[in-house]
Amino acid sequence: MNTEKLSTKQLILASGSPRRQSFLKELGLNFKVELNEVEETYPKQLKKEAITNYLALKKAQVFTNLKNNDLLITADTIVWFKNKALGKPENIEQAREMLEKLSNHKHLVITSVCLKSTQKEQVFSCTTEVYFDKLSKECIDYYLKNYKPLDKAGAYGIQEWIGYVGVKKIKGSYFNVMGFPVHKFYKELMRF
């Protein structure tokens, strides 16, 4: 791995997501986690990656005191289904509704990442098609009872039980569905 390029940088991950933190660790990157509260609202006319690009950038812009060697990483993920964004559910009932909608349909998982330093910022996105099989009421109930759907866009984690039994096919990056397009991120980070 080409860590020489990053040896003078202090990577800052602005995400509480254990999955994103794990990906950066697995890439062998040294980083610290810093969180700033950001209201995840966006203009209603935005669609697909325009939403996640906007939110990833919005999360980066609250960091106004970056030092010269800081390199900030922010990200946002949505599920795009029937011309509508599904974010994180607010409660179990909303999670149930989302899973019932996604059952037996294709949806898109879109993640945008923003890289920001004192000199520049760059936003890129990744889209993956996910095809769900028909999910029974028992299947959805089991998942909601035994897992934590409230911290995940679209109310599911592909790396969890429901992904094992419910996802019949994907086109694109598996890790993107987990909330971070690792392959694309690494390429963009090395170019930044």
N, CA, C and O of each residue as an XYZ file, in Angstrom:
768
protein
N       0.840     -1.194      0.000
C       0.000      0.000      0.000
C       0.874      1.241      0.000
O       1.925      1.279      0.640
N       0.433      2.233     -0.712
C       1.180      3.475     -0.835
C       0.840      4.429      0.312
O       0.104      5.398      0.121
N       1.376      4.151      1.498
C       1.078      5.006      2.655
C       1.995      6.209      2.722
O       1.734      7.146      3.475
N       3.078      6.196      1.937
C       4.022      7.313      1.939
C       3.309      8.620      1.607
O       3.547      9.649      2.239
N       2.450      8.564      0.626
C       1.680      9.736      0.193
C       0.838     10.302      1.336
O       0.617     11.510      1.418
N       0.372      9.414      2.217
C      -0.510      9.838      3.312
C       0.238     10.088      4.624
O      -0.368     10.520      5.605
N       1.537      9.823      4.652
C       2.284      9.876      5.916
C       2.285     11.268      6.545
O       2.436     11.395      7.760
N       2.120     12.298      5.742
C       2.104     13.659      6.291
C       0.686     14.141      6.587
O       0.494     15.257      7.068
N      -0.293     13.308      6.304
C      -1.696     13.702      6.475
C      -2.283     13.147      7.777
O      -1.938     12.048      8.211
N      -3.169     13.925      8.385
C      -3.978     13.452      9.505
C      -5.367     13.184      8.950
O      -6.128     14.115      8.688
N      -5.701     11.900      8.771
C      -7.027     11.549      8.264
C      -8.050     11.677      9.379
O      -7.840     11.211     10.499
N      -9.154     12.317      9.048
C     -10.255     12.490     10.001
C     -11.507     11.906      9.366
O     -11.950     12.372      8.316
N     -12.072     10.897      9.993
C     -13.329     10.310      9.528
C     -14.460     10.929     10.332
O     -14.522     10.770     11.551
N     -15.347     11.629      9.656
C     -16.484     12.262     10.324
C     -17.695     11.343     10.192
O     -18.670     11.666      9.514
N     -17.610     10.194     10.853
C     -18.699      9.223     10.794
C     -18.675      8.340     12.037
O     -17.627      7.840     12.444
N     -19.835      8.163     12.620
C     -19.959      7.259     13.756
C     -20.231      5.825     13.322
O     -20.381      4.938     14.163
N     -20.293      5.594     12.019
C     -20.610      4.266     11.494
C     -19.489      3.278     11.805
O     -18.355      3.478     11.370
N     -19.792      2.207     12.556
C     -18.765      1.202     12.824
C     -18.272      0.527     11.550
O     -17.123      0.088     11.488
N     -19.128      0.437     10.532
C     -18.727     -0.186      9.274
C     -17.690      0.679      8.551
O     -16.680      0.166      8.068
N     -17.938      1.979      8.479
C     -16.970      2.868      7.812
C     -15.640      2.882      8.562
O     -14.575      2.879      7.944
N     -15.702      2.896      9.886
C     -14.470      2.877     10.679
C     -13.696      1.584     10.437
O     -12.470      1.599     10.324
N     -14.411      0.480     10.360
C     -13.780     -0.819     10.117
C     -13.119     -0.869      8.741
O     -12.017     -1.400      8.602
N     -13.782     -0.321      7.727
C     -13.205     -0.312      6.378
C     -11.879      0.441      6.352
O     -10.912     -0.030      5.753
N     -11.824      1.606      6.997
C     -10.585      2.384      7.007
C      -9.476      1.641      7.748
O      -8.316      1.679      7.339
N      -9.839      0.962      8.844
C      -8.843      0.150      9.580
C      -8.326     -0.971      8.685
O      -7.120     -1.210      8.620
N      -9.240     -1.661      7.992
C      -8.859     -2.772      7.121
C      -7.977     -2.311      5.956
O      -7.177     -3.089      5.434
N      -8.123     -1.050      5.551
C      -7.267     -0.493      4.502
C      -5.875     -0.133      5.043
O      -4.985      0.254      4.285
N      -5.702     -0.269      6.370
C      -4.408      0.040      6.973
C      -4.184      1.530      7.174
O      -3.044      1.977      7.305
N      -5.270      2.302      7.200
C      -5.151      3.750      7.347
C      -5.162      4.163      8.817
O      -5.920      3.614      9.617
N      -4.330      5.118      9.163
C      -4.375      5.722     10.500
C      -5.300      6.922     10.423
O      -5.121      7.798      9.577
N      -6.283      6.964     11.303
C      -7.260      8.054     11.263
C      -7.834      8.272     12.653
O      -7.726      7.419     13.534
N      -8.444      9.436     12.824
C      -9.198      9.673     14.049
C     -10.638      9.967     13.658
O     -10.916     10.404     12.541
N     -11.542      9.723     14.587
C     -12.962      9.964     14.340
C     -13.349     11.260     15.042
O     -13.090     11.437     16.233
N     -13.967     12.153     14.293
C     -14.512     13.393     14.854
C     -15.934     13.553     14.339
O     -16.192     13.448     13.140
N     -16.839     13.806     15.251
C     -18.236     13.927     14.867
C     -18.745     15.339     15.113
O     -18.464     15.935     16.153
N     -19.487     15.866     14.161
C     -20.209     17.130     14.291
C     -21.651     16.851     13.900
O     -21.910     16.199     12.889
N     -22.578     17.338     14.693
C     -23.992     17.135     14.373
C     -24.366     17.944     13.141
O     -24.090     19.140     13.055
N     -24.999     17.268     12.192
C     -25.470     17.919     10.969
C     -26.894     17.433     10.715
O     -27.166     16.232     10.729
N     -27.793     18.380     10.483
C     -29.161     18.003     10.149
C     -29.165     17.477      8.715
O     -28.797     18.195      7.785
N     -29.576     16.234      8.541
C     -29.499     15.592      7.223
C     -30.722     15.936      6.370
O     -31.495     15.063      5.976
N     -30.873     17.235      6.099
C     -31.953     17.709      5.233
C     -31.333     18.197      3.932
O     -30.156     18.554      3.885
N     -32.136     18.207      2.885
C     -31.648     18.610      1.572
C     -32.804     19.196      0.764
O     -33.967     18.919      1.057
N     -32.493     20.002     -0.247
C     -33.557     20.557     -1.091
C     -34.378     19.451     -1.754
O     -33.830     18.477     -2.270
N     -35.684     19.617     -1.731
C     -36.612     18.567     -2.189
C     -36.453     18.202     -3.667
O     -36.796     17.089     -4.066
N     -35.938     19.125     -4.480
C     -35.833     18.833     -5.914
C     -34.673     17.895     -6.245
O     -34.593     17.391     -7.365
N     -33.772     17.654     -5.289
C     -32.621     16.789     -5.559
C     -33.051     15.332     -5.707
O     -33.991     14.877     -5.056
N     -32.345     14.611     -6.577
C     -32.626     13.193     -6.839
C     -31.329     12.395     -6.745
O     -30.244     12.924     -6.984
N     -31.452     11.126     -6.398
C     -30.367     10.142     -6.428
C     -29.066     10.682     -5.842
O     -29.045     11.162     -4.709
N     -27.951     10.600     -6.633
C     -26.644     10.977     -6.087
C     -26.542     12.477     -5.812
O     -25.644     12.896     -5.083
N     -27.427     13.293     -6.369
C     -27.424     14.722     -6.028
C     -27.732     14.898     -4.535
O     -27.230     15.824     -3.898
N     -28.561     14.002     -3.986
C     -28.889     14.051     -2.551
C     -27.669     13.686     -1.716
O     -27.289     14.422     -0.805
N     -27.054     12.540     -2.030
C     -25.923     12.089     -1.210
C     -24.707     12.996     -1.406
O     -23.957     13.223     -0.457
N     -24.496     13.521     -2.623
C     -23.411     14.484     -2.832
C     -23.617     15.714     -1.943
O     -22.691     16.186     -1.284
N     -24.843     16.215     -1.944
C     -25.190     17.400     -1.152
C     -24.940     17.147      0.334
O     -24.350     17.981      1.021
N     -25.395     15.983      0.828
C     -25.261     15.693      2.261
C     -23.816     15.406      2.669
O     -23.397     15.816      3.751
N     -23.049     14.713      1.830
C     -21.640     14.461      2.146
C     -20.880     15.783      2.227
O     -20.036     15.971      3.103
N     -21.187     16.696      1.305
C     -20.553     18.019      1.300
C     -21.003     18.840      2.506
O     -20.195     19.525      3.132
N     -22.281     18.769      2.825
C     -22.826     19.498      3.978
C     -22.136     19.039      5.273
O     -21.816     19.853      6.139
N     -21.915     17.727      5.387
C     -21.236     17.180      6.569
C     -19.782     17.673      6.645
O     -19.245     17.866      7.735
N     -19.152     17.875      5.477
C     -17.758     18.335      5.445
C     -17.655     19.824      5.775
O     -16.688     20.261      6.399
N     -18.649     20.594      5.357
C     -18.561     22.045      5.491
C     -18.672     22.547      6.925
O     -18.327     23.696      7.203
N     -19.149     21.705      7.840
C     -19.205     22.136      9.245
C     -17.828     22.080      9.913
O     -17.641     22.614     11.006
N     -16.874     21.434      9.254
C     -15.497     21.384      9.772
C     -14.749     22.606      9.234
O     -14.183     22.576      8.141
N     -14.761     23.665     10.017
C     -14.192     24.939      9.549
C     -12.779     25.177     10.070
O     -12.133     26.141      9.658
N     -12.286     24.331     10.958
C     -10.964     24.552     11.559
C      -9.945     23.493     11.156
O      -9.126     23.078     11.976
N      -9.987     23.058      9.914
C      -9.017     22.060      9.468
C      -7.614     22.661      9.448
O      -7.424     23.826      9.097
N      -6.655     21.854      9.825
C      -5.245     22.277      9.759
C      -4.687     21.881      8.391
O      -5.310     21.122      7.649
N      -3.498     22.408      8.069
C      -2.907     22.183      6.741
C      -2.720     20.718      6.383
O      -2.823     20.352      5.212
N      -2.447     19.875      7.371
C      -2.196     18.460      7.049
C      -3.439     17.579      7.241
O      -3.357     16.364      7.063
N      -4.588     18.172      7.602
C      -5.815     17.396      7.800
C      -6.438     16.991      6.468
O      -6.441     17.759      5.506
N      -6.963     15.777      6.435
C      -7.733     15.305      5.294
C      -9.013     14.691      5.847
O      -8.997     13.617      6.448
N     -10.110     15.388      5.634
C     -11.412     15.018      6.184
C     -12.153     14.092      5.228
O     -12.118     14.276      4.011
N     -12.829     13.087      5.801
C     -13.628     12.135      5.019
C     -15.046     12.138      5.586
O     -15.251     11.832      6.760
N     -16.015     12.482      4.754
C     -17.422     12.382      5.150
C     -18.144     11.517      4.113
O     -17.659     11.336      2.996
N     -19.301     10.990      4.495
C     -20.049     10.134      3.563
C     -21.529     10.167      3.900
O     -21.922     10.488      5.022
N     -22.335      9.831      2.914
C     -23.769      9.693      3.127
C     -24.303      8.615      2.190
O     -23.871      8.500      1.043
N     -25.244      7.833      2.697
C     -25.843      6.733      1.932
C     -27.363      6.833      1.976
O     -27.955      7.103      3.021
N     -27.979      6.609      0.821
C     -29.438      6.481      0.770
C     -29.801      5.242     -0.035
O     -28.997      4.708     -0.798
N     -31.022      4.810      0.160
C     -31.640      3.818     -0.719
C     -32.594      4.602     -1.609
O     -33.407      5.382     -1.114
N     -32.497      4.397     -2.929
C     -33.371      5.077     -3.882
C     -34.353      4.055     -4.428
O     -33.961      3.076     -5.065
N     -35.638      4.294     -4.171
C     -36.666      3.329     -4.552
C     -37.899      4.064     -5.055
O     -38.450      4.916     -4.359
N     -38.325      3.734     -6.259
C     -39.522      4.337     -6.866
C     -39.474      5.860     -6.782
O     -40.409      6.508     -6.313
N     -38.360      6.407     -7.250
C     -38.162      7.856     -7.346
C     -38.223      8.573     -5.997
O     -38.622      9.734     -5.915
N     -37.820      7.863     -4.943
C     -37.855      8.436     -3.598
C     -36.657      7.935     -2.790
O     -36.243      6.783     -2.919
N     -36.107      8.822     -1.952
C     -34.984      8.448     -1.086
C     -35.496      7.848      0.213
O     -36.381      8.400      0.868
N     -34.917      6.700      0.573
C     -35.190      6.113      1.881
C     -33.916      6.260      2.706
O     -32.876      5.696      2.368
N     -34.008      7.013      3.774
C     -32.863      7.169      4.674
C     -32.954      6.156      5.796
O     -33.401      5.028      5.591
N     -32.525      6.564      6.992
C     -32.623      5.694      8.162
C     -34.035      5.809      8.739
O     -34.563      6.914      8.861
N     -34.641      4.691      9.089
C     -35.987      4.759      9.672
C     -35.960      5.388     11.064
O     -34.980      5.257     11.797
N     -37.037      6.064     11.413
C     -37.121      6.728     12.718
C     -37.569      5.781     13.823
O     -37.291      6.013     14.999
N     -38.265      4.711     13.438
C     -38.752      3.749     14.434
C     -38.963      2.398     13.756
O     -38.813      2.270     12.541
N     -39.312      1.396     14.556
C     -39.468      0.029     14.045
C     -40.605     -0.065     13.028
O     -40.495     -0.807     12.052
N     -41.676      0.664     13.238
C     -42.791      0.615     12.281
C     -42.371      1.146     10.916
O     -42.735      0.588      9.881
N     -41.599      2.231     10.928
C     -41.099      2.779      9.669
C     -40.122      1.790      9.001
O     -40.110      1.648      7.778
N     -39.315      1.119      9.818
C     -38.390      0.102      9.294
C     -39.180     -1.029      8.631
O     -38.810     -1.495      7.553
N     -40.262     -1.469      9.270
C     -41.109     -2.529      8.717
C     -41.693     -2.097      7.367
O     -41.681     -2.867      6.407
N     -42.205     -0.858      7.299
C     -42.778     -0.338      6.053
C     -41.734     -0.329      4.934
O     -42.028     -0.703      3.799
N     -40.512      0.101      5.264
C     -39.450      0.145      4.250
C     -39.150     -1.249      3.709
O     -39.057     -1.444      2.497
N     -39.002     -2.211      4.604
C     -38.674     -3.577      4.172
C     -39.814     -4.189      3.368
O     -39.573     -4.924      2.411
N     -41.060     -3.891      3.751
C     -42.208     -4.384      2.984
C     -42.204     -3.795      1.567
O     -42.530     -4.489      0.603
N     -41.831     -2.507      1.444
C     -41.754     -1.868      0.124
C     -40.644     -2.484     -0.728
O     -40.841     -2.747     -1.915
N     -39.484     -2.713     -0.123
C     -38.326     -3.224     -0.868
C     -38.485     -4.690     -1.268
O     -37.858     -5.153     -2.221
N     -39.334     -5.418     -0.528
C     -39.558     -6.839     -0.790
C     -39.961     -7.081     -2.248
O     -40.872     -6.443     -2.777
N     -39.241     -8.038     -2.887
C     -39.552     -8.465     -4.253
C     -39.329     -7.376     -5.301
O     -39.922     -7.423     -6.379
N     -38.471     -6.389     -4.989
C     -38.182     -5.306     -5.924
C     -36.688     -5.019     -6.001
O     -35.897     -5.461     -5.167
N     -36.335     -4.262     -7.034
C     -34.972     -3.738     -7.184
C     -34.947     -2.329     -6.599
O     -35.912     -1.575     -6.731
N     -33.828     -1.978     -5.945
C     -33.616     -0.597     -5.515
C     -32.150     -0.244     -5.726
O     -31.331     -1.119     -6.005
N     -31.828      1.010     -5.594
C     -30.448      1.468     -5.710
C     -29.936      1.866     -4.332
O     -30.666      2.454     -3.534
N     -28.684      1.543     -4.064
C     -28.009      2.071     -2.882
C     -26.953      3.035     -3.406
O     -26.084      2.663     -4.194
N     -27.047      4.276     -2.953
C     -26.156      5.328     -3.434
C     -25.376      5.894     -2.244
O     -25.960      6.310     -1.243
N     -24.058      5.902     -2.375
C     -23.200      6.492     -1.354
C     -22.330      7.555     -2.005
O     -21.752      7.338     -3.070
N     -22.246      8.700     -1.352
C     -21.308      9.737     -1.764
C     -20.291      9.938     -0.664
O     -20.599      9.840      0.524
N     -19.062     10.224     -1.090
C     -17.961     10.486     -0.163
C     -17.378     11.848     -0.511
O     -17.221     12.183     -1.685
N     -17.059     12.629      0.515
C     -16.388     13.912      0.314
C     -15.009     13.840      0.959
O     -14.877     13.447      2.118
N     -13.986     14.220      0.202
C     -12.625     14.371      0.713
C     -12.352     15.865      0.764
O     -12.554     16.572     -0.223
N     -11.891     16.347      1.920
C     -11.689     17.795      2.069
C     -10.395     18.080      2.809
O     -10.098     17.479      3.841
N      -9.627     19.021      2.250
C      -8.435     19.536      2.928
C      -8.560     21.055      2.956
O      -9.576     21.600      2.523
N      -7.553     21.734      3.453
C      -7.607     23.202      3.446
C      -7.466     23.749      2.028
O      -7.848     24.889      1.764
N      -6.918     22.942      1.113
C      -6.693     23.405     -0.255
C      -7.842     23.067     -1.215
O      -8.117     23.828     -2.143
N      -8.512     21.930     -0.994
C      -9.522     21.517     -1.970
C     -10.522     20.562     -1.340
O     -10.331     20.057     -0.234
N     -11.595     20.336     -2.085
C     -12.571     19.317     -1.688
C     -13.070     18.626     -2.942
O     -13.128     19.215     -4.021
N     -13.428     17.364     -2.775
C     -13.885     16.561     -3.898
C     -14.980     15.636     -3.412
O     -14.878     15.052     -2.333
N     -16.029     15.503     -4.210
C     -17.135     14.602     -3.890
C     -17.281     13.600     -5.031
O     -17.236     13.973     -6.203
N     -17.455     12.336     -4.685
C     -17.720     11.307     -5.692
C     -18.789     10.369     -5.142
O     -19.007     10.295     -3.933
N     -19.447      9.659     -6.046
C     -20.521      8.764     -5.611
C     -20.385      7.402     -6.270
O     -19.649      7.222     -7.240
N     -21.121      6.448     -5.709
C     -21.140      5.078     -6.213
C     -22.574      4.566     -6.077
O     -23.234      4.803     -5.065
N     -23.045      3.864     -7.103
C     -24.413      3.331     -7.093
C     -24.381      1.825     -7.322
O     -23.692      1.338     -8.218
N     -25.130      1.096     -6.506
C     -25.245     -0.354     -6.617
C     -26.721     -0.727     -6.728
O     -27.556     -0.202     -5.992
N     -27.040     -1.640     -7.656
C     -28.407     -2.164     -7.767
C     -28.538     -3.370     -6.841
O     -27.689     -4.262     -6.842
N     -29.608     -3.387     -6.052
C     -29.867     -4.503     -5.136
C     -31.252     -5.071     -5.446
O     -32.232     -4.334     -5.550
N     -31.310     -6.390     -5.591
C     -32.571     -7.075     -5.900
C     -32.982     -7.922     -4.694
O     -32.293     -8.873     -4.325
N     -34.115     -7.559     -4.088
C     -34.633     -8.344     -2.967
C     -35.580     -9.416     -3.464
O     -36.347     -9.197     -4.401
N     -35.523    -10.570     -2.835
C     -36.505    -11.626     -3.018
C     -37.762    -11.210     -2.248
O     -37.768    -10.186     -1.565
N     -38.804    -11.994     -2.361
C     -40.014    -11.732     -1.567
C     -39.693    -12.011     -0.100
O     -39.238    -13.099      0.250
N     -39.933    -11.023      0.745
C     -39.684    -11.178      2.185
C     -41.003    -11.468      2.890
O     -41.953    -10.693      2.778
N     -41.062    -12.571      3.610
C     -42.287    -12.904      4.345
C     -42.402    -12.009      5.576
O     -41.422    -11.408      6.017
N     -43.602    -11.931      6.115
C     -43.832    -11.163      7.345
C     -42.955    -11.717      8.467
O     -42.395    -10.950      9.250
N     -42.833    -13.041      8.551
C     -42.016    -13.683      9.593
C     -40.540    -13.310      9.444
O     -39.842    -13.074     10.429
N     -40.092    -13.264      8.216
C     -38.706    -12.906      7.915
C     -38.424    -11.471      8.378
O     -37.426    -11.212      9.051
N     -39.304    -10.553      8.012
C     -39.145     -9.144      8.413
C     -39.211     -9.017      9.925
O     -38.387     -8.323     10.521
N     -40.178     -9.677     10.559
C     -40.314     -9.623     12.027
C     -39.058    -10.142     12.725
O     -38.598     -9.547     13.699
N     -38.508    -11.240     12.234
C     -37.308    -11.819     12.826
C     -36.151    -10.829     12.743
O     -35.425    -10.619     13.715
N     -35.991    -10.229     11.577
C     -34.898     -9.282     11.388
C     -35.046     -8.070     12.313
O     -34.089     -7.653     12.965
N     -36.250     -7.518     12.360
C     -36.484     -6.326     13.190
C     -36.261     -6.616     14.675
O     -35.807     -5.751     15.423
N     -36.583     -7.830     15.088
C     -36.445     -8.199     16.501
C     -34.980     -8.472     16.882
O     -34.572     -8.178     18.006
N     -34.206     -9.019     15.975
C     -32.859     -9.498     16.316
C     -31.701     -8.632     15.821
O     -30.546     -8.887     16.162
N     -32.005     -7.614     15.024
C     -30.947     -6.753     14.480
C     -31.294     -5.291     14.719
O     -32.334     -4.982     15.301
N     -30.426     -4.394     14.271
C     -30.614     -2.962     14.520
C     -30.809     -2.215     13.202
O     -29.851     -1.689     12.635
N     -32.047     -2.169     12.717
C     -32.292     -1.553     11.416
C     -32.344     -0.021     11.443
O     -32.330      0.606     10.385
N     -32.404      0.588     12.624
C     -32.638      2.031     12.701
C     -31.421      2.871     12.336
O     -31.558      4.069     12.088
N     -30.231      2.271     12.298
C     -29.040      3.055     11.928
C     -28.601      2.783     10.493
O     -27.458      3.052     10.123
N     -29.527      2.242      9.681
C     -29.163      1.869      8.309
C     -30.156      2.438      7.300
O     -31.368      2.348      7.492
N     -29.635      3.019      6.229
C     -30.494      3.497      5.147
C     -31.301      2.331      4.592
O     -30.755      1.260      4.328
N     -32.604      2.541      4.417
C     -33.461      1.479      3.898
C     -33.793      0.411      4.913
O     -34.464     -0.567      4.585
N     -33.334      0.582      6.149
C     -33.664     -0.300      7.282
C     -33.053     -1.695      7.210
O     -33.570     -2.629      7.822
N     -31.944     -1.847      6.460
C     -31.324     -3.173      6.441
C     -29.815     -3.065      6.237
O     -29.303     -2.088      5.691
N     -29.132     -4.096      6.694
C     -27.710     -4.255      6.434
C     -27.509     -5.506      5.601
O     -27.880     -6.598      6.030
N     -26.929     -5.366      4.416
C     -26.744     -6.520      3.526
C     -25.835     -7.569      4.163
O     -25.919     -8.753      3.839
N     -24.960     -7.119      5.078
C     -24.001     -8.019      5.720
C     -24.641     -8.785      6.889
O     -23.980     -9.589      7.546
N     -25.921     -8.531      7.138
C     -26.632     -9.197      8.230
C     -27.565    -10.280      7.681
O     -27.626    -10.519      6.475
N     -28.271    -10.910      8.575
C     -29.135    -12.050      8.264
C     -30.063    -11.779      7.077
O     -30.203    -12.622      6.192
N     -30.693    -10.606      7.060
C     -31.658    -10.322      5.986
C     -30.972    -10.278      4.624
O     -31.583    -10.611      3.609
N     -29.716     -9.872      4.599
C     -28.953     -9.887      3.353
C     -28.681    -11.300      2.888
O     -28.699    -11.587      1.691
N     -28.427    -12.193      3.852
C     -28.162    -13.599      3.509
C     -29.383    -14.257      2.889
O     -29.267    -14.988      1.906
N     -30.559    -13.998      3.465
C     -31.764    -14.711      3.031
C     -32.619    -13.929      2.039
O     -33.433    -14.514      1.326
N     -32.438    -12.605      1.990
C     -33.354    -11.795      1.190
C     -32.805    -11.220     -0.099
O     -33.569    -10.963     -1.029
N     -31.486    -11.009     -0.178
C     -30.919    -10.385     -1.374
C     -30.565    -11.472     -2.377
O     -29.715    -12.325     -2.119
N     -31.237    -11.426     -3.539
C     -30.967    -12.481     -4.526
C     -29.889    -12.094     -5.526
O     -29.289    -12.967     -6.153
N     -29.632    -10.783     -5.688
C     -28.618    -10.374     -6.660
C     -28.241     -8.919     -6.415
O     -29.070     -8.118     -5.984
N     -26.970     -8.580     -6.695
C     -26.571     -7.181     -6.723
C     -25.756     -6.932     -7.986
O     -25.116     -7.839     -8.517
N     -25.789     -5.694     -8.455
C     -24.940     -5.252     -9.566
C     -24.167     -4.051     -9.060
O     -24.736     -2.987     -8.816
N     -22.863     -4.233     -8.905
C     -22.033     -3.144     -8.407
C     -21.311     -3.540     -7.136
O     -21.150     -4.724     -6.839
N     -20.882     -2.547     -6.396
C     -20.059     -2.757     -5.203
C     -20.876     -3.248     -4.000
O     -21.826     -2.594     -3.571
N     -20.489     -4.402     -3.472
C     -21.109     -4.943     -2.253
C     -20.840     -4.004     -1.075
O     -21.737     -3.725     -0.279
N     -19.595     -3.516     -0.970
C     -19.243     -2.664      0.169
C     -19.995     -1.343      0.138
O     -20.264     -0.755      1.185
N     -20.336     -0.875     -1.058
C     -21.152      0.332     -1.172
C     -22.506      0.134     -0.497
O     -23.031      1.052      0.134
N     -23.070     -1.066     -0.630
C     -24.365     -1.359      0.008
C     -24.203     -1.339      1.529
O     -25.159     -1.054      2.251
N     -23.004     -1.637      2.015
C     -22.720     -1.547      3.448
C     -22.477     -0.103      3.884
O     -22.329      0.170      5.075
N     -22.435      0.821      2.924
C     -22.327      2.233      3.271
C     -21.016      2.902      2.933
O     -20.791      4.052      3.309
N     -20.126      2.184      2.212
C     -18.853      2.812      1.870
C     -18.237      2.111      0.660
O     -17.895      0.931      0.737
N     -18.092      2.832     -0.462
C     -17.519      2.225     -1.670
C     -15.997      2.147     -1.550
O     -15.286      3.004     -2.075
N     -15.512      1.149     -0.877
C     -14.106      1.052     -0.470
C     -13.151      1.151     -1.660
O     -12.178      1.903     -1.608
N     -13.416      0.406     -2.722
C     -12.533      0.375     -3.879
C     -12.393      1.769     -4.505
O     -11.283      2.232     -4.767
N     -13.525      2.423     -4.739
C     -13.515      3.760     -5.343
C     -12.886      4.771     -4.383
O     -12.130      5.644     -4.808
N     -13.198      4.653     -3.092
C     -12.625      5.555     -2.091
C     -11.096      5.486     -2.106
O     -10.423      6.517     -2.090
N     -10.554      4.273     -2.135
C      -9.104      4.115     -2.094
C      -8.454      4.765     -3.321
O      -7.444      5.457     -3.197
N      -9.034      4.542     -4.494
C      -8.496      5.151     -5.719
C      -8.536      6.675     -5.643
O      -7.566      7.349     -5.992
N      -9.678      7.215     -5.180
C      -9.816      8.670     -5.102
C      -8.895      9.261     -4.031
O      -8.351     10.351     -4.208
N      -8.723      8.542     -2.929
C      -7.833      9.002     -1.858
C      -6.386      9.084     -2.352
O      -5.674     10.040     -2.045
N      -5.965      8.094     -3.105
C      -4.592      8.094     -3.629
C      -4.358      9.192     -4.665
O      -3.232      9.644     -4.869
N      -5.460      9.617     -5.324
C      -5.351     10.682     -6.326
C      -5.471     12.073     -5.722
O      -5.032     13.052     -6.326
N      -6.064     12.170     -4.528
C      -6.429     13.463     -3.941
C      -5.205     14.326     -3.661
O      -5.339     15.445     -3.167
